[in-house]
Amino acid sequence: MRCTESVIQPKREICGQAADVLSKIAASNERAGCLVEKLHLLFYDLCMSFLDWPAEEVLPSRRAQQHRRRVVSELFKRFHQAFPEVTYELLWESPTVNAQAWRLGSAQYVRVYGGLVRHRAISKYGLALMLAHETGHHLGGLPRDPDLRWPTWQGQADYWAASEGMPKVFGRHARRLTLRGAKEIIELHRDFSGDEADVTPDERLAIFRAGARGEIVPTCLQTAFERMMMDQDTRKTVETRIGRSTKG
């Protein structure tokens, strides 16, 4: 079948191509931008996400929910003050346990889903570090994700979050908050991230710790990036071979 190459493309690579198209359309004029804003859920929800899209199974008490919502609202205010170029949005009603960075034209967004905010395994510390990580996809610099092309790659977003993002928001308290939040995020990673994750839980913990302690980028970050690039090259070789055999 002629669509074999498309079928085996990873979802984030497909999203990367669609994201570029949508960004160009949105940048063309205001009316097109409004249209794309309605369509972006079809594509960006497959993009640079925090976890692998699990859904919450048990709702906390109403009182606990109200508390969590106040916590994340306060965090949004602090992060917006530190990074006014990024828009932070909460989809409270969503049961999805996740967060993501996305963009529309030149506008930068971080979206957090209600299922993550309400999850019992994460507190204000983990939520803060999660926001810093997602912000890092916009502001963390190189290396960038090879498929999506625009966001900072996962491991570098972790390092930026711990070394720059959290200190800018929380000042001298950043190290303590980051180390505590890292433990929560790693537990979520172990529970919800699949085998396709670019960075292992142990690597993520080492990266967070290095950034929080003001240390240089750990070797495991470079190792994880090189491993991911090798996996990508292998995948593309397989896709090419399959494409040739299908045409034959």
C-alpha positions as CSV (number, residue, x, y, z in Angstrom):
1,M,0.0,0.0,0.0
2,R,1.3,3.4,-0.9
3,C,0.7,5.0,2.5
4,T,3.1,2.7,4.3
5,E,5.7,5.5,4.9
6,S,3.1,7.8,6.5
7,V,1.7,5.0,8.7
8,I,5.0,4.3,10.3
9,Q,6.0,7.9,10.9
10,P,6.0,8.7,14.6
11,K,3.1,11.0,15.6
12,R,5.4,13.9,16.7
13,E,7.1,14.0,13.3
14,I,3.7,14.2,11.5
15,C,2.7,16.9,13.9
16,G,6.0,18.8,13.3
17,Q,5.1,19.0,9.6
18,A,1.6,20.1,10.3
19,A,2.7,22.6,12.8
20,D,4.9,24.3,10.3
21,V,2.1,24.6,7.8
22,L,-0.3,25.9,10.5
23,S,2.2,28.5,11.6
24,K,2.7,29.8,8.1
25,I,-1.1,30.1,7.6
26,A,-1.6,31.8,10.9
27,A,1.2,34.3,10.1
28,S,-0.5,35.3,6.8
29,N,-3.3,37.3,8.2
30,E,-5.6,37.7,11.2
31,R,-8.5,35.8,9.8
32,A,-6.4,32.9,8.9
33,G,-4.9,33.0,12.4
34,C,-8.4,32.7,13.9
35,L,-9.1,29.7,11.7
36,V,-5.9,28.0,12.7
37,E,-6.6,28.6,16.4
38,K,-9.7,26.5,16.0
39,L,-7.8,23.8,14.2
40,H,-4.7,23.6,16.3
41,L,-6.1,20.9,18.7
42,L,-6.0,18.5,15.8
43,F,-2.3,18.8,15.6
44,Y,-0.7,20.4,18.7
45,D,-2.1,17.9,21.1
46,L,0.2,15.4,19.5
47,C,3.2,17.7,19.8
48,M,5.7,18.4,22.6
49,S,3.9,16.9,25.5
50,F,4.9,16.2,29.0
51,L,3.6,12.6,29.3
52,D,1.9,10.0,27.1
53,W,-1.7,11.3,27.5
54,P,-3.1,9.1,30.4
55,A,-6.4,10.1,31.9
56,E,-7.2,10.5,35.6
57,E,-9.1,7.6,37.1
58,V,-10.2,9.1,40.5
59,L,-11.3,12.6,41.3
60,P,-10.1,14.2,44.6
61,S,-12.6,15.9,46.9
62,R,-14.2,19.1,45.9
63,R,-12.1,21.0,48.5
64,A,-8.9,19.4,47.2
65,Q,-9.8,20.4,43.7
66,Q,-10.4,24.0,44.7
67,H,-7.1,24.1,46.4
68,R,-5.3,22.7,43.4
69,R,-6.9,25.2,41.1
70,R,-5.8,28.1,43.4
71,V,-2.2,26.7,43.4
72,V,-1.9,26.4,39.7
73,S,-3.5,29.9,39.2
74,E,-0.9,31.4,41.5
75,L,1.9,29.6,39.6
76,F,0.5,30.9,36.3
77,K,0.7,34.5,37.7
78,R,4.3,34.0,38.8
79,F,5.4,32.4,35.6
80,H,3.7,35.0,33.5
81,Q,5.5,37.8,35.4
82,A,8.8,36.1,34.8
83,F,8.1,35.1,31.1
84,P,5.5,37.6,29.7
85,E,6.2,36.3,26.2
86,V,4.5,33.0,27.0
87,T,0.8,32.5,27.5
88,Y,-0.2,30.0,30.2
89,E,-3.6,28.3,29.9
90,L,-5.4,25.7,32.0
91,L,-7.9,23.2,30.6
92,W,-9.4,22.5,34.0
93,E,-12.3,20.2,32.9
94,S,-10.0,17.9,30.9
95,P,-9.2,14.5,32.6
96,T,-5.9,14.3,30.7
97,V,-2.8,13.9,32.9
98,N,-0.5,16.1,30.8
99,A,0.9,19.5,29.8
100,Q,2.4,20.7,26.6
101,A,4.2,23.6,24.9
102,W,2.7,24.8,21.6
103,R,2.8,27.8,19.3
104,L,0.5,29.6,16.9
105,G,2.4,31.7,14.5
106,S,4.9,33.7,16.7
107,A,2.7,33.3,19.8
108,Q,4.0,30.9,22.5
109,Y,1.8,28.9,24.7
110,V,2.0,26.4,27.6
111,R,-1.2,24.4,28.2
112,V,-1.8,22.4,31.4
113,Y,-4.6,19.8,31.6
114,G,-6.8,19.4,34.7
115,G,-6.0,15.8,35.2
116,L,-2.4,16.7,35.8
117,V,-3.2,19.5,38.3
118,R,-5.5,17.2,40.2
119,H,-3.2,14.1,40.3
120,R,-2.4,13.0,43.8
121,A,1.3,12.3,43.0
122,I,2.1,15.9,42.1
123,S,2.2,18.9,44.4
124,K,2.9,22.6,43.8
125,Y,6.6,21.7,43.5
126,G,6.1,19.3,40.7
127,L,3.6,21.6,39.0
128,A,6.1,24.5,39.2
129,L,8.9,22.4,37.6
130,M,6.6,21.1,35.0
131,L,5.7,24.7,34.0
132,A,9.4,25.6,33.9
133,H,10.0,22.5,31.7
134,E,7.3,23.5,29.2
135,T,8.5,27.1,29.2
136,G,12.0,25.6,28.4
137,H,10.6,24.2,25.2
138,H,10.1,27.8,24.0
139,L,13.1,29.5,25.6
140,G,15.7,26.7,26.3
141,G,17.8,27.1,23.2
142,L,19.7,24.3,21.5
143,P,19.5,21.4,20.8
144,R,16.1,21.5,19.3
145,D,13.7,18.6,18.7
146,P,14.8,17.1,15.3
147,D,11.2,16.2,14.3
148,L,9.2,19.3,15.4
149,R,12.2,21.6,14.7
150,W,10.9,24.6,16.7
151,P,11.0,23.5,20.4
152,T,14.0,22.9,22.6
153,W,14.6,19.2,22.9
154,Q,13.2,17.4,26.0
155,G,16.5,16.9,27.9
156,Q,17.7,20.5,27.3
157,A,14.2,21.8,28.4
158,D,14.7,19.9,31.7
159,Y,18.2,21.4,32.2
160,W,17.0,24.9,31.3
161,A,14.0,24.5,33.7
162,A,16.3,23.7,36.6
163,S,19.2,26.0,35.9
164,E,17.3,29.1,34.6
165,G,13.6,28.8,34.6
166,M,13.0,28.0,38.3
167,P,15.6,30.5,39.6
168,K,14.0,33.3,37.6
169,V,10.6,32.6,39.1
170,F,11.6,31.5,42.7
171,G,15.0,33.1,43.3
172,R,17.0,31.6,46.2
173,H,14.3,29.1,46.9
174,A,14.6,27.5,43.4
175,R,17.1,24.8,44.2
176,R,15.0,23.3,47.0
177,L,11.8,23.5,45.0
178,T,13.4,22.0,42.0
179,L,14.9,19.0,43.7
180,R,11.6,18.3,45.4
181,G,9.6,18.7,42.2
182,A,12.0,16.6,40.3
183,K,11.2,13.6,42.5
184,E,7.5,14.0,41.7
185,I,8.0,14.4,38.0
186,I,10.2,11.3,37.8
187,E,7.5,9.2,39.5
188,L,5.0,10.4,37.0
189,H,7.5,9.7,34.2
190,R,7.9,6.1,35.4
191,D,4.2,5.6,35.6
192,F,3.0,7.2,32.4
193,S,5.8,7.7,29.8
194,G,6.2,4.9,27.3
195,D,9.3,3.2,25.8
196,E,9.5,6.0,23.2
197,A,10.6,8.6,25.7
198,D,13.8,10.4,24.6
199,V,15.1,10.6,28.2
200,T,14.9,7.9,30.8
201,P,13.7,8.7,34.3
202,D,17.2,8.3,35.8
203,E,18.6,10.6,33.1
204,R,15.9,13.2,33.8
205,L,16.7,13.1,37.5
206,A,20.4,13.6,36.9
207,I,19.7,16.5,34.5
208,F,17.3,18.2,37.0
209,R,19.8,17.9,39.8
210,A,22.7,19.2,37.8
211,G,20.7,22.2,36.7
212,A,19.4,23.0,40.2
213,R,22.9,22.7,41.7
214,G,24.5,25.0,39.1
215,E,26.5,22.2,37.6
216,I,27.5,22.0,33.9
217,V,25.3,20.0,31.6
218,P,25.6,16.3,32.6
219,T,27.0,13.8,30.1
220,C,23.8,11.8,30.2
221,L,22.0,14.7,28.4
222,Q,24.3,14.5,25.5
223,T,24.2,10.7,25.6
224,A,20.4,10.7,25.5
225,F,20.3,13.1,22.6
226,E,22.8,11.1,20.6
227,R,20.9,7.9,21.3
228,M,17.7,9.6,20.1
229,M,19.3,10.8,16.9
230,M,20.7,7.3,16.2
231,D,17.2,5.8,16.7
232,Q,15.8,8.4,14.3
233,D,18.4,7.6,11.7
234,T,17.7,3.9,12.0
235,R,14.0,4.5,11.7
236,K,14.4,6.6,8.5
237,T,16.6,3.9,7.0
238,V,13.8,1.4,7.6
239,E,11.2,3.7,6.2
240,T,13.2,4.2,3.0
241,R,13.6,0.4,2.6
242,I,10.0,-0.2,3.2
243,G,9.1,2.6,0.7
244,R,11.3,1.1,-2.0
245,S,9.9,-2.4,-1.4
246,T,6.3,-1.1,-1.6
247,K,7.0,0.7,-4.9
248,G,8.6,-2.5,-6.3
